[in-house]
């Protein structure tokens, strides 16, 4: 099975953003349970966020997790999130398939390996 990273804004309304990311991850997991494992960093690092400072350390760890994934799904508002933009930059650098919304997952890859190679 392939690992798919869920990039979702966090800062601003952390509780609501964490809940939304969890629901998106759950829906995708139910639809694609035999094909993909979805990685939600907002839940993955929830326990650490109370102890690790600054937030940049958590983002650094999240980016390391993203390096292990086979693709990234970006959620609404990602363009306004500094963390999501860093995830996008890394995903394009790595040539990972990118979906611009959960609804488009497996349908329309925004950037694939060929396009990322051309854009460098």
N, C-alpha and C positions, 0 to 999 in steps of 0.2 A: 504494500500500500504506500501511496505517496503522502508526504506531509505538506499541508497547505496552511500557511500563516495567515492569520486574520489581523489586518492592520486597522485599528479603530482609534479615533481621537480619545484622549483620556482627560486631560486638564480642562477645567471649567465646571463640569458637573460630573465628578468622578463616579458617584453612585449610579446615576442614570446611564452614563457611558459604559460602565462595567456591566450593568444589566442588559443593555442593548447588545453589547458584544457577545455576552453569554447566550442570548436568544438567537442571534445570528449563527453562532457556532452550533447551537443545538439543532436549528433547522437544517443547516448544511449537513451536519452529521447524520441526521435521520434520512435525508435524501440520498446520501452517498456513503452509507455505512460500510459497504463492501469494497469501496474503491479508495477512499481517502481518510486520513486522520487530520482533523482541523486543530490547529494550535492557536489558542487565544491567550496572548501574553498578558492581557489585563487580569485574567484569572491566574495564569501561571505564576505571576510575581506578586499576587495579592498579599500573601503572608510576609513577603520580604519588604514590601513598600513601607511598612511601619517601622522597620529597623534600618534600612539602608538609606543613607543620604550621600550625595544629593540624588535627585531623580535621574541625573545623567548616568549614574552607575547602573540603575535598572535598565535604562535604554541601551546601554552598552551590552548588558547581558541579553536583552531582547534581540538586539542585532546579531548576536552570536547564535541565538536560536534560529533566527531567520536564515542564516547561512546554511543551516542543516535542512531547510525546507526545499520543496520542489516547485513552489509557486506561492503567490500572494494575492489575497482578495482584499481590496481596499473598500472601506465603508464610508458612508456619507460624511462629508465634512473633512476628509483626510487632508485636502489641500490646505486647510487653515491650521493644521496641526504640525508643529515643528518636528515632533517625534515621527509622525507618519511620513513627512517629507524625507526624513533621514532614511526611513525604511524603504521608501520608493527609490531613493538614490542608490541604496545598496542593492535592491532587487534588480534595477536596470543594469547596474555595473556587473552583477553576476549573470545577467541574461536570463533571469527567471521569468516564466509566464506570469503576467499580471492581469487581474480582472478588476475593472473599475467599480464594480458593485457586486454584492452577494447574489443579486438576482441574475446577473450575467454569468455566474460561475459555470464553467464548462461550455458555454455557448460562444462568447466573443472574447477572445484573448486580446487585450489592448496592446500589450507588448509581449512578444515572444523572443526567443533567442536570436532569430535572424534580424528582427527590428532593432534589438538592443545593440547588436554588433554594428549595424549601420549608423546608429545614433552616437556612437563613441567618437 
